[in-house]
């Protein structure tokens, strides 16, 4: 089996994002690995790690990576914020590992 990253393993259980209403927000369109779509509202200051954990909470037990852009590129540097990663109002794809 492929090796999982520490962040992916730590986020495998997942935890939902908590949006702070007083802070700037963004809406992300997420296509899950099963083909379904969901909308995620998050603060611009949420990290990629928090987004990964949130998506893990929607699809428990699935090892995955996140991709965005065209052509889709794997999202690394999980410590970056959504704003720093240029992911405001973006489409994100969950890819099974």
C-alpha positions as CSV (number, residue, x, y, z in Angstrom):
1,X,0.0,0.0,0.0
2,X,1.2,3.6,-0.6
3,X,2.7,5.4,2.3
4,X,0.5,8.0,3.9
5,X,1.8,11.4,5.0
6,X,1.8,12.2,8.7
7,X,-0.7,15.0,8.1
8,X,-3.0,12.7,6.1
9,X,-2.7,10.1,8.9
10,X,-3.4,12.7,11.6
11,X,-6.4,14.0,9.7
12,X,-7.8,10.6,8.9
13,X,-10.5,11.0,11.5
14,X,-11.2,14.6,10.5
15,X,-12.8,17.4,12.2
16,X,-15.3,19.9,10.8
17,X,-14.2,23.5,10.2
18,X,-15.5,26.1,12.6
19,X,-16.2,29.4,10.8
20,X,-15.6,32.6,12.7
21,X,-18.3,34.9,11.4
22,X,-16.4,38.1,12.2
23,X,-13.5,37.1,9.9
24,X,-13.4,37.1,6.1
25,X,-14.8,34.0,4.5
26,X,-14.7,32.1,1.2
27,X,-16.7,29.4,-0.4
28,X,-15.1,26.3,-1.9
29,X,-16.7,23.9,-4.3
30,X,-15.4,20.4,-3.4
31,X,-15.8,17.3,-5.6
32,X,-15.5,14.3,-3.3
33,X,-13.8,11.0,-4.4
34,X,-17.2,9.3,-4.8
35,X,-18.2,11.9,-7.4
36,X,-20.6,13.9,-5.2
37,X,-20.1,17.6,-4.7
38,X,-20.3,19.8,-1.6
39,X,-19.8,23.4,-0.7
40,X,-17.5,24.3,2.1
41,X,-17.6,27.7,3.7
42,X,-14.3,28.6,5.5
43,X,-12.4,31.5,6.8
44,X,-9.7,32.8,4.5
45,X,-7.3,32.2,7.4
46,X,-8.1,28.5,7.7
47,X,-5.1,26.3,6.7
48,X,-4.9,23.6,4.1
49,X,-4.5,21.2,7.0
50,X,-7.8,22.3,8.5
51,X,-9.5,21.9,5.1
52,X,-8.0,18.4,4.7
53,X,-9.3,17.5,8.2
54,X,-12.8,18.9,7.3
55,X,-13.0,16.8,4.1
56,X,-11.8,13.8,6.0
57,X,-14.7,14.3,8.4
58,X,-17.1,14.1,5.4
59,X,-15.5,10.9,4.0
60,X,-14.2,8.9,7.0
61,X,-11.8,6.1,6.3
62,X,-10.7,7.3,2.9
63,X,-7.0,8.1,2.3
64,X,-6.9,11.1,-0.1
65,X,-5.1,14.1,-1.4
66,X,-6.6,17.4,-2.5
67,X,-6.0,19.0,-5.9
68,X,-6.9,22.4,-7.3
69,X,-6.3,24.5,-10.4
70,X,-5.9,23.6,-14.0
71,X,-4.3,21.3,-14.7
72,X,-5.1,20.0,-11.2
73,X,-2.1,20.1,-8.9
74,X,-1.7,18.4,-5.5
75,X,-2.1,20.8,-2.6
76,X,1.0,20.7,-0.4
77,X,2.4,22.9,2.3
78,X,-0.5,22.2,4.7
79,X,0.4,25.0,7.0
80,X,-0.5,27.7,4.4
81,X,-3.8,29.5,4.7
82,X,-6.4,29.2,2.0
83,X,-5.6,32.9,1.0
84,X,-1.9,32.2,0.8
85,X,-2.5,29.2,-1.3
86,X,-4.7,31.2,-3.7
87,X,-7.7,29.0,-3.1
88,X,-10.4,31.6,-2.4
89,X,-13.6,30.7,-4.2
90,X,-11.9,27.8,-5.9
91,X,-12.9,24.3,-6.9
92,X,-11.1,21.5,-5.0
93,X,-11.0,17.8,-5.9
94,X,-10.6,15.0,-3.4
95,X,-8.4,12.2,-5.0
96,X,-8.2,8.8,-3.5
97,X,-4.6,7.7,-2.7
